[in-house]
Amino acid sequence: MSKPELKQQALNIAVLTVSDTRSEANDTSGQYLVGALAEAGHSLAAKKIVIDDVYQMRAVVSQWVADADIQVILVTGGTGFTGRDSTPEALRVLFDKTIEGFGELFRQISYQEIGTSTVQSRALAGLANETVIFCMPGSTGACKTAWNGIIAEQLDSRHKPCNFVGVLKARRQQAASESR
């Protein structure tokens, strides 16, 4: 007898674009992530664009981390080496735990696509208040690499041997009990 197909557990995901030049009209990376998470069966909890400013990024992400209805935050942009790129400096301090493997794996996959230029990516991820935060470069190609190569599976409750949904369960249960 075959096992019944497990159902994907939908997560509430917020998307933050960090850019001094993007607007809703030309935010192709943020738009890609919104479409990809919806296609995977998740819900968009919030979407925002902020300039590459440490304090604006921290303010938005801190607010989302404190919101029990948000389990995941996807951040695109600000992970390079130009003068204004400051996403790692802004958000790393909020992490309770760092997910070292995300940046390592992102660069490994990215190497196959862009070669040694991947060393200029400071992609990172972490957990803050039982919310998983993935920070990836601002190009739409990099967002596709991160989503398709890592994030989609790690946010899929059916992915084995492990995924982040189990870690986020406590957060979802807390939100459900508060809404009653």
Buried (B, 14 or more C-beta within 10 A) or exposed (E): EEEEEEEBBBBBBBBBBBBEEBEEEEBBBBBBBBEBBEEBBBEBBBBBBBBBBBEBBBEBBBEBBEBBBBBBBBBBBBBBEEEEBBBBEBBBEBBEEEBEEBBEBBBEBBBEEBEEEBEBBBBBBBBBBBBBBBBBBBBBBBBBBBBEBBBBBBBBBEBEEEBBBEBBBEBBEEBEEEEE
